[in-house]
Each structure stands twice: as structure tokens, then as C-alpha cells.
Amino acid sequence: MALWVEKHHGDAGHEFIASKIDQLTRAGEQDGAKLWQDVAHRYEQLVEHPSHSS
């Protein structure tokens, strides 16, 4: 999922993920929010240590 976010949202990935977490939290979907928090962590690792050539 983190790779998908990076591919489709690029530098705006952080904002996209934060928006998903906020939407799910407001809807009371704690499991979904937790999933996206995990994606946020992996996305952060991905953008800090890119393994592909741009």
C-alpha cells in the first residue's frame, strides 16, 4: 500500500495518508485507521530509503 501511495501521490503521500487516517478515525473505524498508520510508517521508510531509481 505504501508503494501504491508513493506511485500515485508522490510527494503528497504524507497528506493523503493523514487524510485517510483522519477520515477513518472520525468514522469510528479504528482498525482502518490503524492500518493506515502502519502504511504511514512504511511510507516514511520508503521515502527515507528509496530502493528504486527515479
N, CA, C and O atoms as a Maestro MAE file, in Angstrom:
{
 s_m_m2io_version
 :::
 2.0.0
}

f_m_ct {
 s_m_title
 :::
 protein
 m_atom[216] {
  # First column is atom index #
  i_m_mmod_type
  r_m_x_coord
  r_m_y_coord
  r_m_z_coord
  i_m_residue_number
  s_m_chain_name
  s_m_pdb_residue_name
  s_m_pdb_atom_name
  i_m_atomic_number
  :::
  1 25 0.828 -1.189 0.000 1 A "MET " " N  " 7
  2 3 0.000 0.000 0.000 1 A "MET " " CA " 6
  3 2 0.874 1.255 0.000 1 A "MET " " C  " 6
  4 15 0.544 2.249 -0.647 1 A "MET " " O  " 8
  5 25 1.978 1.200 0.724 2 A "ALA " " N  " 7
  6 3 2.887 2.351 0.754 2 A "ALA " " CA " 6
  7 2 3.458 2.617 -0.637 2 A "ALA " " C  " 6
  8 15 3.603 3.770 -1.042 2 A "ALA " " O  " 8
  9 25 3.779 1.559 -1.360 3 A "LEU " " N  " 7
  10 3 4.280 1.728 -2.732 3 A "LEU " " CA " 6
  11 2 3.218 2.347 -3.626 3 A "LEU " " C  " 6
  12 15 3.525 3.200 -4.459 3 A "LEU " " O  " 8
  13 25 1.973 1.923 -3.459 4 A "TRP " " N  " 7
  14 3 0.870 2.480 -4.247 4 A "TRP " " CA " 6
  15 2 0.738 3.974 -3.967 4 A "TRP " " C  " 6
  16 15 0.586 4.772 -4.892 4 A "TRP " " O  " 8
  17 25 0.795 4.352 -2.686 5 A "VAL " " N  " 7
  18 3 0.690 5.765 -2.320 5 A "VAL " " CA " 6
  19 2 1.820 6.554 -2.960 5 A "VAL " " C  " 6
  20 15 1.596 7.628 -3.519 5 A "VAL " " O  " 8
  21 25 3.035 6.021 -2.878 6 A "GLU " " N  " 7
  22 3 4.174 6.727 -3.469 6 A "GLU " " CA " 6
  23 2 4.004 6.871 -4.981 6 A "GLU " " C  " 6
  24 15 4.295 7.928 -5.540 6 A "GLU " " O  " 8
  25 25 3.542 5.828 -5.632 7 A "LYS " " N  " 7
  26 3 3.376 5.855 -7.084 7 A "LYS " " CA " 6
  27 2 2.284 6.836 -7.521 7 A "LYS " " C  " 6
  28 15 2.453 7.560 -8.502 7 A "LYS " " O  " 8
  29 25 1.174 6.856 -6.794 8 A "HIS " " N  " 7
  30 3 0.023 7.650 -7.207 8 A "HIS " " CA " 6
  31 2 -0.037 9.049 -6.597 8 A "HIS " " C  " 6
  32 15 -0.731 9.919 -7.125 8 A "HIS " " O  " 8
  33 25 0.676 9.280 -5.496 9 A "HIS " " N  " 7
  34 3 0.583 10.575 -4.823 9 A "HIS " " CA " 6
  35 2 1.932 11.263 -4.656 9 A "HIS " " C  " 6
  36 15 1.987 12.444 -4.311 9 A "HIS " " O  " 8
  37 25 3.017 10.537 -4.896 10 A "GLY " " N  " 7
  38 3 4.343 11.141 -4.841 10 A "GLY " " CA " 6
  39 2 4.602 11.899 -3.553 10 A "GLY " " C  " 6
  40 15 4.404 11.369 -2.459 10 A "GLY " " O  " 8
  41 25 5.048 13.145 -3.687 11 A "ASP " " N  " 7
  42 3 5.379 13.970 -2.526 11 A "ASP " " CA " 6
  43 2 4.170 14.308 -1.671 11 A "ASP " " C  " 6
  44 15 4.329 14.703 -0.516 11 A "ASP " " O  " 8
  45 25 2.972 14.164 -2.206 12 A "ALA " " N  " 7
  46 3 1.748 14.446 -1.451 12 A "ALA " " CA " 6
  47 2 1.265 13.215 -0.679 12 A "ALA " " C  " 6
  48 15 0.174 13.226 -0.110 12 A "ALA " " O  " 8
  49 25 2.065 12.174 -0.661 13 A "GLY " " N  " 7
  50 3 1.679 10.941 0.017 13 A "GLY " " CA " 6
  51 2 1.404 11.118 1.491 13 A "GLY " " C  " 6
  52 15 0.454 10.541 2.019 13 A "GLY " " O  " 8
  53 25 2.225 11.910 2.167 14 A "HIS " " N  " 7
  54 3 2.007 12.148 3.599 14 A "HIS " " CA " 6
  55 2 0.625 12.734 3.849 14 A "HIS " " C  " 6
  56 15 -0.082 12.306 4.761 14 A "HIS " " O  " 8
  57 25 0.244 13.718 3.033 15 A "GLU " " N  " 7
  58 3 -1.061 14.358 3.193 15 A "GLU " " CA " 6
  59 2 -2.185 13.377 2.888 15 A "GLU " " C  " 6
  60 15 -3.197 13.365 3.589 15 A "GLU " " O  " 8
  61 25 -2.027 12.558 1.857 16 A "PHE " " N  " 7
  62 3 -3.041 11.566 1.510 16 A "PHE " " CA " 6
  63 2 -3.253 10.591 2.661 16 A "PHE " " C  " 6
  64 15 -4.390 10.307 3.040 16 A "PHE " " O  " 8
  65 25 -2.163 10.083 3.212 17 A "ILE " " N  " 7
  66 3 -2.256 9.113 4.302 17 A "ILE " " CA " 6
  67 2 -2.880 9.764 5.541 17 A "ILE " " C  " 6
  68 15 -3.742 9.164 6.184 17 A "ILE " " O  " 8
  69 25 -2.458 10.967 5.873 18 A "ALA " " N  " 7
  70 3 -3.029 11.662 7.031 18 A "ALA " " CA " 6
  71 2 -4.529 11.871 6.863 18 A "ALA " " C  " 6
  72 15 -5.293 11.765 7.823 18 A "ALA " " O  " 8
  73 25 -4.940 12.166 5.641 19 A "SER " " N  " 7
  74 3 -6.363 12.350 5.353 19 A "SER " " CA " 6
  75 2 -7.136 11.045 5.559 19 A "SER " " C  " 6
  76 15 -8.225 11.046 6.132 19 A "SER " " O  " 8
  77 25 -6.567 9.936 5.089 20 A "LYS " " N  " 7
  78 3 -7.212 8.630 5.275 20 A "LYS " " CA " 6
  79 2 -7.352 8.299 6.760 20 A "LYS " " C  " 6
  80 15 -8.407 7.840 7.198 20 A "LYS " " O  " 8
  81 25 -6.289 8.531 7.533 21 A "ILE " " N  " 7
  82 3 -6.329 8.251 8.969 21 A "ILE " " CA " 6
  83 2 -7.411 9.105 9.626 21 A "ILE " " C  " 6
  84 15 -8.188 8.608 10.441 21 A "ILE " " O  " 8
  85 25 -7.460 10.382 9.273 22 A "ASP " " N  " 7
  86 3 -8.453 11.289 9.850 22 A "ASP " " CA " 6
  87 2 -9.869 10.854 9.500 22 A "ASP " " C  " 6
  88 15 -10.734 10.813 10.375 22 A "ASP " " O  " 8
  89 25 -10.118 10.527 8.234 23 A "GLN " " N  " 7
  90 3 -11.448 10.093 7.802 23 A "GLN " " CA " 6
  91 2 -11.894 8.853 8.565 23 A "GLN " " C  " 6
  92 15 -13.023 8.785 9.050 23 A "GLN " " O  " 8
  93 25 -11.010 7.883 8.666 24 A "LEU " " N  " 7
  94 3 -11.350 6.629 9.337 24 A "LEU " " CA " 6
  95 2 -11.552 6.826 10.839 24 A "LEU " " C  " 6
  96 15 -12.450 6.226 11.430 24 A "LEU " " O  " 8
  97 25 -10.731 7.654 11.447 25 A "THR " " N  " 7
  98 3 -10.872 7.934 12.874 25 A "THR " " CA " 6
  99 2 -12.210 8.600 13.152 25 A "THR " " C  " 6
  100 15 -12.912 8.223 14.091 25 A "THR " " O  " 8
  101 25 -12.564 9.587 12.340 26 A "ARG " " N  " 7
  102 3 -13.837 10.295 12.515 26 A "ARG " " CA " 6
  103 2 -15.025 9.354 12.312 26 A "ARG " " C  " 6
  104 15 -16.074 9.541 12.928 26 A "ARG " " O  " 8
  105 25 -14.870 8.355 11.461 27 A "ALA " " N  " 7
  106 3 -15.948 7.395 11.195 27 A "ALA " " CA " 6
  107 2 -15.987 6.282 12.239 27 A "ALA " " C  " 6
  108 15 -16.858 5.414 12.189 27 A "ALA " " O  " 8
  109 25 -15.054 6.303 13.177 28 A "GLY " " N  " 7
  110 3 -15.025 5.269 14.200 28 A "GLY " " CA " 6
  111 2 -14.421 3.961 13.727 28 A "GLY " " C  " 6
  112 15 -14.584 2.926 14.373 28 A "GLY " " O  " 8
  113 25 -13.732 4.004 12.617 29 A "GLU " " N  " 7
  114 3 -13.099 2.808 12.037 29 A "GLU " " CA " 6
  115 2 -11.667 2.692 12.551 29 A "GLU " " C  " 6
  116 15 -10.713 2.973 11.825 29 A "GLU " " O  " 8
  117 25 -11.527 2.281 13.796 30 A "GLN " " N  " 7
  118 3 -10.207 2.236 14.411 30 A "GLN " " CA " 6
  119 2 -9.267 1.238 13.735 30 A "GLN " " C  " 6
  120 15 -8.069 1.499 13.626 30 A "GLN " " O  " 8
  121 25 -9.793 0.101 13.282 31 A "ASP " " N  " 7
  122 3 -8.930 -0.876 12.597 31 A "ASP " " CA " 6
  123 2 -8.398 -0.304 11.292 31 A "ASP " " C  " 6
  124 15 -7.228 -0.493 10.958 31 A "ASP " " O  " 8
  125 25 -9.246 0.390 10.559 32 A "GLY " " N  " 7
  126 3 -8.808 1.021 9.316 32 A "GLY " " CA " 6
  127 2 -7.786 2.106 9.562 32 A "GLY " " C  " 6
  128 15 -6.806 2.229 8.827 32 A "GLY " " O  " 8
  129 25 -8.019 2.900 10.607 33 A "ALA " " N  " 7
  130 3 -7.070 3.957 10.954 33 A "ALA " " CA " 6
  131 2 -5.721 3.351 11.338 33 A "ALA " " C  " 6
  132 15 -4.671 3.873 10.964 33 A "ALA " " O  " 8
  133 25 -5.755 2.245 12.088 34 A "LYS " " N  " 7
  134 3 -4.510 1.564 12.479 34 A "LYS " " CA " 6
  135 2 -3.776 1.049 11.246 34 A "LYS " " C  " 6
  136 15 -2.553 1.163 11.159 34 A "LYS " " O  " 8
  137 25 -4.504 0.489 10.305 35 A "LEU " " N  " 7
  138 3 -3.901 0.010 9.059 35 A "LEU " " CA " 6
  139 2 -3.161 1.147 8.355 35 A "LEU " " C  " 6
  140 15 -2.020 0.978 7.925 35 A "LEU " " O  " 8
  141 25 -3.813 2.306 8.240 36 A "TRP " " N  " 7
  142 3 -3.196 3.435 7.555 36 A "TRP " " CA " 6
  143 2 -2.057 4.041 8.356 36 A "TRP " " C  " 6
  144 15 -1.151 4.640 7.776 36 A "TRP " " O  " 8
  145 25 -2.081 3.899 9.683 37 A "GLN " " N  " 7
  146 3 -0.936 4.327 10.480 37 A "GLN " " CA " 6
  147 2 0.263 3.435 10.168 37 A "GLN " " C  " 6
  148 15 1.396 3.910 10.089 37 A "GLN " " O  " 8
  149 25 0.005 2.143 9.991 38 A "ASP " " N  " 7
  150 3 1.073 1.224 9.590 38 A "ASP " " CA " 6
  151 2 1.596 1.586 8.201 38 A "ASP " " C  " 6
  152 15 2.803 1.554 7.958 38 A "ASP " " O  " 8
  153 25 0.688 1.926 7.298 39 A "VAL " " N  " 7
  154 3 1.096 2.350 5.951 39 A "VAL " " CA " 6
  155 2 1.952 3.616 6.050 39 A "VAL " " C  " 6
  156 15 2.949 3.751 5.340 39 A "VAL " " O  " 8
  157 25 1.561 4.539 6.930 40 A "ALA " " N  " 7
  158 3 2.331 5.781 7.099 40 A "ALA " " CA " 6
  159 2 3.756 5.465 7.527 40 A "ALA " " C  " 6
  160 15 4.708 6.065 7.027 40 A "ALA " " O  " 8
  161 25 3.903 4.527 8.448 41 A "HIS " " N  " 7
  162 3 5.233 4.135 8.916 41 A "HIS " " CA " 6
  163 2 6.053 3.550 7.764 41 A "HIS " " C  " 6
  164 15 7.218 3.905 7.585 41 A "HIS " " O  " 8
  165 25 5.454 2.672 6.999 42 A "ARG " " N  " 7
  166 3 6.167 2.053 5.867 42 A "ARG " " CA " 6
  167 2 6.463 3.070 4.771 42 A "ARG " " C  " 6
  168 15 7.517 3.021 4.138 42 A "ARG " " O  " 8
  169 25 5.529 3.993 4.552 43 A "TYR " " N  " 7
  170 3 5.744 5.040 3.556 43 A "TYR " " CA " 6
  171 2 6.943 5.900 3.954 43 A "TYR " " C  " 6
  172 15 7.772 6.257 3.118 43 A "TYR " " O  " 8
  173 25 7.018 6.226 5.246 44 A "GLU " " N  " 7
  174 3 8.141 7.026 5.745 44 A "GLU " " CA " 6
  175 2 9.460 6.302 5.491 44 A "GLU " " C  " 6
  176 15 10.437 6.920 5.067 44 A "GLU " " O  " 8
  177 25 9.491 5.007 5.746 45 A "GLN " " N  " 7
  178 3 10.691 4.214 5.483 45 A "GLN " " CA " 6
  179 2 11.013 4.220 3.991 45 A "GLN " " C  " 6
  180 15 12.177 4.313 3.602 45 A "GLN " " O  " 8
  181 25 9.997 4.123 3.174 46 A "LEU " " N  " 7
  182 3 10.176 4.078 1.727 46 A "LEU " " CA " 6
  183 2 10.788 5.377 1.202 46 A "LEU " " C  " 6
  184 15 11.725 5.348 0.405 46 A "LEU " " O  " 8
  185 25 10.263 6.495 1.643 47 A "VAL " " N  " 7
  186 3 10.775 7.757 1.114 47 A "VAL " " CA " 6
  187 2 12.124 8.133 1.721 47 A "VAL " " C  " 6
  188 15 12.884 8.891 1.117 47 A "VAL " " O  " 8
  189 25 12.432 7.607 2.917 48 A "GLU " " N  " 7
  190 3 13.742 7.853 3.515 48 A "GLU " " CA " 6
  191 2 14.832 7.019 2.850 48 A "GLU " " C  " 6
  192 15 15.974 7.462 2.726 48 A "GLU " " O  " 8
  193 25 14.475 5.818 2.428 49 A "HIS " " N  " 7
  194 3 15.454 4.871 1.861 49 A "HIS " " CA " 6
  195 2 14.930 4.304 0.541 49 A "HIS " " C  " 6
  196 15 14.612 3.117 0.466 49 A "HIS " " O  " 8
  197 25 14.836 5.132 -0.498 50 A "PRO " " N  " 7
  198 3 14.324 4.619 -1.770 50 A "PRO " " CA " 6
  199 2 15.239 3.540 -2.330 50 A "PRO " " C  " 6
  200 15 16.462 3.685 -2.332 50 A "PRO " " O  " 8
  201 25 14.635 2.460 -2.802 51 A "SER " " N  " 7
  202 3 15.416 1.364 -3.363 51 A "SER " " CA " 6
  203 2 15.273 1.275 -4.873 51 A "SER " " C  " 6
  204 15 15.838 0.381 -5.502 51 A "SER " " O  " 8
  205 25 14.524 2.198 -5.454 52 A "HIS " " N  " 7
  206 3 14.366 2.192 -6.909 52 A "HIS " " CA " 6
  207 2 14.991 3.457 -7.485 52 A "HIS " " C  " 6
  208 15 15.174 4.448 -6.778 52 A "HIS " " O  " 8
  209 25 15.309 3.413 -8.746 53 A "SER " " N  " 7
  210 3 15.884 4.592 -9.388 53 A "SER " " CA " 6
  211 2 14.778 5.412 -10.002 53 A "SER " " C  " 6
  212 15 13.852 4.869 -10.604 53 A "SER " " O  " 8
  213 25 14.871 6.725 -9.852 54 A "SER " " N  " 7
  214 3 13.835 7.619 -10.372 54 A "SER " " CA " 6
  215 2 14.240 8.190 -11.694 54 A "SER " " C  " 6
  216 15 13.491 8.967 -12.286 54 A "SER " " O  " 8
  :::
 }
 m_bond[215] {
  # First column is bond index #
  i_m_from
  i_m_to
  i_m_order
  :::
  1 1 2 1
  2 2 3 1
  3 3 4 2
  4 3 5 1
  5 5 6 1
  6 6 7 1
  7 7 8 2
  8 7 9 1
  9 9 10 1
  10 10 11 1
  11 11 12 2
  12 11 13 1
  13 13 14 1
  14 14 15 1
  15 15 16 2
  16 15 17 1
  17 17 18 1
  18 18 19 1
  19 19 20 2
  20 19 21 1
  21 21 22 1
  22 22 23 1
  23 23 24 2
  24 23 25 1
  25 25 26 1
  26 26 27 1
  27 27 28 2
  28 27 29 1
  29 29 30 1
  30 30 31 1
  31 31 32 2
  32 31 33 1
  33 33 34 1
  34 34 35 1
  35 35 36 2
  36 35 37 1
  37 37 38 1
  38 38 39 1
  39 39 40 2
  40 39 41 1
  41 41 42 1
  42 42 43 1
  43 43 44 2
  44 43 45 1
  45 45 46 1
  46 46 47 1
  47 47 48 2
  48 47 49 1
  49 49 50 1
  50 50 51 1
  51 51 52 2
  52 51 53 1
  53 53 54 1
  54 54 55 1
  55 55 56 2
  56 55 57 1
  57 57 58 1
  58 58 59 1
  59 59 60 2
  60 59 61 1
  61 61 62 1
  62 62 63 1
  63 63 64 2
  64 63 65 1
  65 65 66 1
  66 66 67 1
  67 67 68 2
  68 67 69 1
  69 69 70 1
  70 70 71 1
  71 71 72 2
  72 71 73 1
  73 73 74 1
  74 74 75 1
  75 75 76 2
  76 75 77 1
  77 77 78 1
  78 78 79 1
  79 79 80 2
  80 79 81 1
  81 81 82 1
  82 82 83 1
  83 83 84 2
  84 83 85 1
  85 85 86 1
  86 86 87 1
  87 87 88 2
  88 87 89 1
  89 89 90 1
  90 90 91 1
  91 91 92 2
  92 91 93 1
  93 93 94 1
  94 94 95 1
  95 95 96 2
  96 95 97 1
  97 97 98 1
  98 98 99 1
  99 99 100 2
  100 99 101 1
  101 101 102 1
  102 102 103 1
  103 103 104 2
  104 103 105 1
  105 105 106 1
  106 106 107 1
  107 107 108 2
  108 107 109 1
  109 109 110 1
  110 110 111 1
  111 111 112 2
  112 111 113 1
  113 113 114 1
  114 114 115 1
  115 115 116 2
  116 115 117 1
  117 117 118 1
  118 118 119 1
  119 119 120 2
  120 119 121 1
  121 121 122 1
  122 122 123 1
  123 123 124 2
  124 123 125 1
  125 125 126 1
  126 126 127 1
  127 127 128 2
  128 127 129 1
  129 129 130 1
  130 130 131 1
  131 131 132 2
  132 131 133 1
  133 133 134 1
  134 134 135 1
  135 135 136 2
  136 135 137 1
  137 137 138 1
  138 138 139 1
  139 139 140 2
  140 139 141 1
  141 141 142 1
  142 142 143 1
  143 143 144 2
  144 143 145 1
  145 145 146 1
  146 146 147 1
  147 147 148 2
  148 147 149 1
  149 149 150 1
  150 150 151 1
  151 151 152 2
  152 151 153 1
  153 153 154 1
  154 154 155 1
  155 155 156 2
  156 155 157 1
  157 157 158 1
  158 158 159 1
  159 159 160 2
  160 159 161 1
  161 161 162 1
  162 162 163 1
  163 163 164 2
  164 163 165 1
  165 165 166 1
  166 166 167 1
  167 167 168 2
  168 167 169 1
  169 169 170 1
  170 170 171 1
  171 171 172 2
  172 171 173 1
  173 173 174 1
  174 174 175 1
  175 175 176 2
  176 175 177 1
  177 177 178 1
  178 178 179 1
  179 179 180 2
  180 179 181 1
  181 181 182 1
  182 182 183 1
  183 183 184 2
  184 183 185 1
  185 185 186 1
  186 186 187 1
  187 187 188 2
  188 187 189 1
  189 189 190 1
  190 190 191 1
  191 191 192 2
  192 191 193 1
  193 193 194 1
  194 194 195 1
  195 195 196 2
  196 195 197 1
  197 197 198 1
  198 198 199 1
  199 199 200 2
  200 199 201 1
  201 201 202 1
  202 202 203 1
  203 203 204 2
  204 203 205 1
  205 205 206 1
  206 206 207 1
  207 207 208 2
  208 207 209 1
  209 209 210 1
  210 210 211 1
  211 211 212 2
  212 211 213 1
  213 213 214 1
  214 214 215 1
  215 215 216 2
  :::
 }
}
